[in-house]
Amino acid sequence: MTGLGTPPSAPLAVTVLSGGVGGARFLQGLLHLLRSTGTEAEVTVVANTADDIWLHGLKICPDLDTVMYTLGGGIDEERGWGRTDETWHARDELAAYGVEPTWFGLGDRDLATHLVRTQMLDAGYPLSDVTTALCARWQPGVRLLPMTDDRVETHVVIEDPDEPSGQRAVHFQEYWVRLHAEVPARAVVPVGIEQSGPGPGVLEAIGGADLVLLPPSNPVVSVGTILGVPGVRDAIRSTSAPVVGLSPVVAGSHVRGMAAQLLAAIGVEVGAGAVAEHYGARDRDGVLEGWLVDTADAADVARVEAAGVRCRAVPLMMTDHVATAAMAAAAFELAGLPVPGHGRQQP
Ligand code: FO1
């Protein structure tokens, strides 16, 4: 209830640094929590763009598209990426011509997104404008911002006994999609990140947030990469918003993807507590105020608190929107904010 002269409370500003599948799943739960409790909020997603790859003359942006399709209702739920009701004729025709690479699955519906994006890029529009244009169709219900408009591509240095140096670098997509992250990774290199700058709205979305969330995305090649864009880490460290993360590692392993392999590549133990220590406490040169671990990792709570990060153990398996909404609610609570729907009444 706002009395006379009391400005209506501005909508809650929540900013989420997100990768692809894991981040998109979390965002579904966050939006479910906000909508089901009638909470006025604006969610801004700063998405990783270093998974991007140029293929067949087209710019593919897996994490932007996964968030856009997932929240816009176009995602293939089972795969977690690409379009539902997809067909693969163009991919098969390219393979019939012997055009490489054949290991990356470009769906016919998905191709339209890459054609529109590439045409707009060729016309001189920055990736952020392209993303806004694509979202006009999909209406994801969040503001979707590329972490940067500049070209950054993650490469992975893998062991290769056939090389004189014993190693070679492959694009992240080749490491993941063709090699299934089964080759030992020695280093992760976000090529171009030093020369990149935060995309339009990114620093403002962090600086002006009421809450910043690090969802259970890959801490190395997704959230870690976003934090590596010059200016982003400083914005995170200086925002007045609490910063709360959710562990992508449960019971010593990643739930999906290749976080375990990439954490090993950067010398970080594959554990919920270890990842929190890797992110670090904000008042100890890190980025976190709070960290949620799964109930299976309750033994890590003391270790995380010792690192200067408030910690709670709650169920972190994103089995459905309700379970994920409960995770988002736990993040609000850990941040010291009223929990949407049943927090402290507004003053
Ligand atoms: N992942 C796969 O495992 N196999 C694929 O063929 C594949 C194709 C693909 C096409 C478009 C796109 O946006 C994503 C695609 N992905 C595929 C997923 C992608 O590798 C991952 O979503 C991220 O890059 C890692 O989070």
Residues whose N, C-alpha, C, O or C-beta is under 5 A from the ligand:
A	BS01	FO1	G20 V21 D51 C61 P62 D65 W81 G82 W103 F104 G105 V177
